[in-house]
């Protein structure tokens, strides 16, 4: 075997890195530490930091990979199967579940510009669903942003402590105490609050829709 053949035989058939692999490792890192540190990410992947720049545009590129990674866990198929008032809440329920599973990624994704093709396609479909029933396109992003803001907050609520409200001795809030006493355990409390809020938002959208048609 000559020298050229030996070099070819020693080359890996696949690249050591790809965007999906970087995204998965970055999500694991954020789940553990709450942030993206490129040298640490490179160490976990077994490559040099400079190697990452062949696949992503620095830290901002890794954050966009995080968005792509979490979007793969969302149920976008439901947007093709139902009417707007079933499809949109179904999508945002899966959206909430994903962010609840990865709460530390929320500050990174909500403070950076959205460029992920998967996420853009999902929102484009939701705009189409709203337009199909007569909701004006110039109001569509108001609705979707309002729902998204509520859903993100609800996802973080799932990571809240079991005792979220505590009334100290000597503080007189009898009606609040009565309301708190009627709450169930933390999980049921969060679920009930989420479904109540989502229902109220969509009821409001439906009411505005009836005024425009």
N, C-alpha and C positions, 0 to 999 in steps of 0.2 A: 504493500500500500504506500503510495507516494505521499509527500508532505501535504499537497493540496487536498487529497482525499481524506487524510487524517483530520485536517482542519474542518472540512465540511461535515464529516461524521460527528465531530464534537459539538457542532452547533445545535442549540435547542430548536425543535420544530416549531414551537410557539414562542411568542414574545413573553418575557418574564412578567411584564406588566400589561394590563389593559384597563380601560376606564371602569369596567364593572368591578374588577378586583380592587382597584383603588377606592371606589365608592363603598364597597363592603367594609374594607379595613378602616376607612374614615368614619363610617357610622359606628363601628365598634369602639373606636377611639373616643368619639364624642359621647357615646353612651357611658363610657367609663370616666372621662375627665371633664366633659362639658365644653370642650374646645377642640380646634384643629391646630395641631402643631406639626408643620411639615417635616422637620427633622425626625420627630418621633414617629410620624406616619411612615416615613421612608425606612426607619429602623425596623418597624413591624413587618414591612413588606420585604425586607432583606435587600434593599437597594440604596443607592445614594440619593440624597435630596435632589441633586441635579437631574436624576433620571425621571423624577416626577414631572419636570417641566417639559418633557417630551410628550406628555399626555394631557396635562392640564395647565391652565394659565395661573399658576401660583395658588395662593390661598383662596381667592375668589373662585377659581376654577374647581377647587376641591369642594367648596360649599355648594356649587351648582351640581356636582356629582352627588352630594348628599341629597339634594332635592330629587334628583333622578332616582336615587336608590330608594327613598321612602315612597316615591310615587309608584314604584313597581308593586308595592304592597297595598295600594288603594284599589278599590273595586270600580274601575272606570267603565267596565262592561255594562253596568246598570244604567248608564246614561243613554244607552242605545235601546233599552228594553221597556221603558216606562214613560208615562206622561211627566211633565215638568214637576208636578207636585208630589210625585213618587220618586222620580229619578234623582232630583237634586238632594232631597234629604237622605236618600239611600247612599249616594256618593259621599256626602258629608259625614254620615255615620262611620263609613270606612276610613275617611280622612281623620276623624277624631280618634279612632282606634289606633291608627298608625302613630299619631303624635303622642297618644297616651303611652304607647310602648317605647317611644323614644323622646321623652319630654325635654331632654337637654339639647336636642337639635332645634327646638322651636325658636329660641332667640337668634340663632344663626340664619334660619330661613326667613324669618319675618322681618329682618332688617337688611336684606339684600334683594337686588332686582331679580325677578323671575325670568329665566331664559330657557328652562327645561322644555324640550319639545313635547314630552308627555303631559306635563302640567298645562302648558299652553293649549294643547289639543282638548283636554278635559274642560277647560274654561270656555273655549270656543264652542264646544258642544252645548254647554249650559246656556250660553248666550242664545244659541239657535233655539233651544227649548223654550226660552222665555219669549223670543220673537215669534215663535210659531203660535203662541196663544195671545199675541197682541201686546205684549209688554214692550214699551218703547226702548230701543237700543241705547238711547242716551241715559237710561236709568239702570241698565243691566248691571254695570259694575258696582253701582251703589248697593244693589241687592246682594250680589255675590260677595262683595267685600264685607258687608254687614254680617252675613251668615258665617263667612270664614272667621271673622274676628270673634264671634260668639263661640264657634266650634273650637278654635285654638284655646280660648279661655277655659272651655269645658274639658278639653284634654288635660290641661294643667291641673284642673280641679281633681281629676282622678289621682294625681300624684300628691294631693294635699294630705296633711295628717288626719288620722281618724277623728280626732277632736279638733274641729276647725274653729269652733266658737266656745269660749270659756268665760263665764261671768264670775268675776272675783267676788269674794265675800265683801259685803257692805255696799255693793252696786245693785241698785233696785231697777230692774228691767223686767217686770212681771210678764208682760205680753210676749216679749222676745223669749223669755224662759219657757213660756207655754208653747210657743211655736217650735223651739228647739226640742222640747220633750216629745213632740209628735214626729220627729225625724226618725228614720230607720237607720241601719248601719251605714257606714261611709259610702260603700259601693252603691247601695240602693238610693242613698241621698243624691249622689252625683248623677246617677242615671235618670232619676225622676226630674231633677233640675234641668238636665240636658234636654230631655224630651219635651218638657214644659216650654222651655225657651225656644226650641226649634219650632214647635207647633205655633207659638205666638208670633214668631217672625214670619212664618209662611202664611199664617192666617192674615197678617197685615199685607203681605204681598198680594194674596188673593183678593183682598178688599180693594187695593189700589188697581188691580187688574180689572175688576168689575167696573170701576169708574172710567176706565180708558176705552172699553169696548161698548 
